[in-house]
Amino acid sequence: MSGSLKPWALVTGAGGFIGHHLVTYLKAAGYRVRGVDIKEPEYGRTDADEFMVLDLRELKNCQMSTAGMSLVYNLAADMGGIGYITASRAAIAHNNSLINLFMLEAARASNVERFLFSSSACVYPHGLQVSPDVAPLREEDAFPAQPEEGYGFEKLYAEKLCQYYTEDYGLLTRVVRFHNVYGPLGTYDGGREKAPAAMCRKVARASDRGQIEVWGDGKQTRSFMYVDDCVEGIHRIMRSDYAMPLNLGTDELVTVDELADLVIDISKKRIALVHDLSKPQGVRGRNSDNTRLRSVLQWEPRITLREGLVPTYNWIAEQVALEDGAKRMPGAAVAAE
């Protein structure tokens, strides 16, 4: 990476949330960037030098995307929040397995220098996540394996594929396990949104002294990472000499009710929580152990949950207001019929 002109980097999933932000980060760092996704970016224009709309479930499209690339950040995936991943296991496992298999093979054939795979905390065993007061999850805890059905299994399988491609073919791979990423420009409605975005949308749409629905009893716990920390961490991991999986998240553990209370406080509204125990709520507790991340990178995510929720809520509230305004426009009801 010497010299004034940095190499070409491919970001798959560049039309999605993290991929969109990663393209912007890499461009600001001086890289030439090709973005690839099955769709154009949903919110705002991409900063990529090139953007290709391709279905990466087909090998020929993966070959087209990796041609001439030095670095591959493989973020493309069929995914969503807990409601979506529990209801779409076959589709997720099928789609993501094809993407990961074909992207690795295309990267090998194209003589890519480094390949980063975006894995997930869903690879960790259910038996270690049965209490809200959960012990932070260490990288080695992934085995013996008992990952999240569907999404977690395909992620763990792809991690091993990266290992095999390094051992058998010499392809330098990096594996990052994301822990609940949130921020502006992410999906906030429609069923694929994650908990922070869903909470922000619900609060934005609620009236003062109203109420919002919380899935589960609200005592389940998570740690959440702001997207700016996420993309910086991805870049640092790609440049590191560490080849084994690494957690990328915060260890600021909160309950879902505490997450909701933070969003409500930021909104300056007075809103009550109503719990629905019939809805999916995932594992009881999940937190990131950043010991190895700190050791490898001499760095870890630093943006607090409250700091990150302020721009996230403001952006989602703005989108909700724009949607509501469009619905109130003359003729909107007629046009929708």
N, C-alpha and C positions, 0 to 999 in steps of 0.2 A: 504494500500500500504506500510505497514511497513515491516522491514526486508530487507535483502540484495537481495533477489530474487523477482523481481517484477512480477505481474500477467500476464497471457496470454492476449494479445490484438488482436482482429480480425480487419483487415482493408479490407473492401470490396472496389472494384475498385482499387486494389493494382497494377494492370497492367497498370493503367492510370497515368496521369500526377501528380495530387496532391497526390494520393494514394501511388505512387512510392516514392515520397519524404517523406511522412508521415511514411512509413515503415522504411526508413533510420533513421529518427529522433527518432522514438520510440526505435529502436534497440540501438542507441547511448545512449539513456536515461536508458537503462538497462531492457527494457521489452522483454518478449518472444512474438514473433509476428507471426501470421498466416495471410498470404495474400490470397485473393480470387478474381478472376476475370474471365470473360468469355474468356480472352486471356492472354497469357504470356506478361510480360512487353515488350513494344515496343523498348525501348532504354536502353540497359544495363541490367545487372542481378539484381535480387531483393536481398535485404538483409534479407528477411523474413526467419525465422526458418523453416516454412512450407509454401508452395504455392500450392493452389488447383485451378484447372481450372474448374469452375462450372458456370452454367447458373442460376442466382439467380431469374429468373422469375418462377422458380419451387420451391414449398415449401420444398420438400425433400432436395434440395440442400442447402437451407437456414438453415435447421435443421442440416445438416452435417457441415456446416461452423461454426455455433455457439456452437456446442457441446464442452464443456470444457472451454469455453471462459469466462473471467471475464468482459472484456471491449469490446464493439463493436463500431468501427468507420465506419458508413455506408456511404461511399462515392460513391458506385456503382450507375451509372446513364447512361442513353442514352442521350447524350448532345453534344453540339458543339457551334460554333459561330452563329452570327445572321442569316446568310444565311441558315444554317442547321435547326435551331429551328423554323424559320418561314415557312419552307417547309415540316416539318415532325411532325406536331402537333399530329396527331392521334397515330403514332408509339411511339413518346416520352411519351405521356400521358399513353398509354397502358403499355409500358415496365416499366416505372418508378413506376407506381402505383402498379404493381405486385411486383416489387423488394421491395418497401417500406412496403407494407402490409405484405408480407411474412417474411421479415427480422425482423420486429417488433414482429410478432407472434412467430417466432423461438427464438428470444432473450428472450421473456417472458417465453416460455416453457423450455428454457435452464437455467433459473434462472441467466441470465446475470446481473451483478451489475449495469452497466451504459451503456447507448446507446446514441451515438451522431449521429445526422442526419445532413447531409450537404444540407442546403437549399440555396437560391439564392436571390440576390437583384431583380430578376425578379418577386418576389411576390408583389412588390410595385405598387400602382395604376398608370396607365398611366397619369391620370389627374394631377399628381404631378411632371411629368417629361416632360413637353411640352416646356421648355425653356432651352437654353444652360447655362444660369445663374441660374441653379437650386438650390433650397434650399436643404441642406443636408437632407437625408431621415432618419427619426427616426423610431425605431422599431414599435412604436404604429401607424405609418402611414399606415401600411398594411391593416387596416380596417377603413372605409368601403372598401371592396375588389374590385379591378379592375386590377388583375395581368396580366402579359404577357400571351397571349393565349397559351394553351398547356403546355409548360414547367413551366410557372409561376403558373398556376392553380394547377398542380399536386404537385408542391413544397409546396404551401400554404395548400393544403389538407393534405399532409403528416405531416406538422407542427402540425396541429390540431390532427392528429392521435397520435403523440407523447404525446401531452397533455392528450388525453383520456387514453392512456396506463399507464400514470403516475397516473392519478386520479382513474382509475378503478382497476388497477392491481399492482400499486406500483412500476412499472419499472421506475427507475431514467433515465430521458431523458434530453439531451442537444441539442439545435438547433442553428446552426451557419449559418448566411446568408452571403455567399461569395459575394464580389464585385470585379469582373474582376481580376482573378489570372493569373500571367504570370511567365515565367522563363524557364530555360533549361529543356530538357527531355519532353517537351510538343509537342502535335501535331502542326505542322507548315504548313501543306499542305493537300490537299484532300477534303476540304470543311467543316471540323469540327473545324478548328483552330480559335482561338480568335484574336482580332484586333492586339495586340502587336506582336504575332507570325507571323501573316499574313504580317504585315508591315516589320518585320525583313526579312522574306523570299523574299519579293518583292525588298527590297533594296539590299539584298545580290545578287540577280540575275540580278539586273540592272547594266548597264555599267556606268562608270563615264561620266557625262554630259547627261545621259539618263533621263528617266521619269518613274514614277510608277502611277498606278491607285489608287485613294482613293474613297471608296464608300460614296456617299452623297456629301454635299458641304464642308465637313471638319470642319464645325463649331459646330457639335454635341460634347457634352462634356461627359467625364467619369473620374473616378478615378481608378487607377490600383495598385494592391498589389503584391509584389514579393513573390514567393513561400516559401522562407525561413521564412518570417514573417507569412505567412499563416499557415504553419504546427506548428510553435510555438504557434500561437493563438489557433489553434484547441486543442492542448494539454492542454493549460491553461484553456480553456472553459470546457473541459471534467473534469478537476480536480476541477473546481469551484463549489460553492453551488447554482449557479444561474440557474433556470430551464426554464426561458422564452427565446424566440429567441434573439440572439445578432448579430448585424452587425459585420462583420470582413472585413475590408478594410482600405484604406487610404482616407484622405480628401484632397489630392493633385489633384485638378480638372484641367484637361487640355482638349483642343480641340483635335479632331482627327488629324487635321493638325499639331498641336504642337507635338503630339506623333510622327508623321511621321518626322518632322524636327529634333527631338531628335535622332531618329534612323539614319537618314541621316548624322547628325553631328558625331555620333559615328563611322559610316562607313568611314568617311573622303572622301566621294564622293560628287559630285555636281549633284543633281538630282531634276528635276522639278516634281510638283504634277499635275496630271490630274484628275478631279473629274467626277464621273459617278453618276448622280442623279437618274438613273433608278434602282440602286442596293439597297437592304435593308440596312437601317441604324439604326433601332431600335428607342428607345425613344430619344427625343431631348437632354436631359441632365440627368445625374444620378451621385449622389455623396453620400458618406457614412457619416452619423452622428455618431461619435465615442464617444459621451458623456457618454453613458451608458457602453460601453466597458471599457473606462478608469475608470469609477466608480467601476465596478465589478472586474476588473482584476488588476487595478493600472498599466496598460500597454496598449500599442497600437502599431501597425506596425510602424517601424521606418526607413525602407530602402526607400530612395527616388526613384522616377521613373528613373532618369538617372543612379543611382547606380545599379539598378536592370537590366536595359536594356543592360548594357555593357556585362555581362556574357551571357545574353539571346541572344543578337545579335551575339556574337562570336561563341556560340554553333550552332546556326542555320546557320550561314555562313559556318561553318565547315561541317555541314551536306549537304548543297547545293553543296559545292565544291566536297565532296565525291561522290554525285550523278552525278554531271557533269563529274567527272573523270571516273566513271564507264561507262557512256554513250559513252565516247570517246575511250574506250578500244577496241582493234581489235576484231571483231566478235560480238560486242554488238548489232549492228543493225540487224544482222542475227538472234541472239538469241531472239530478241524481236518480230520477225515476227511470 
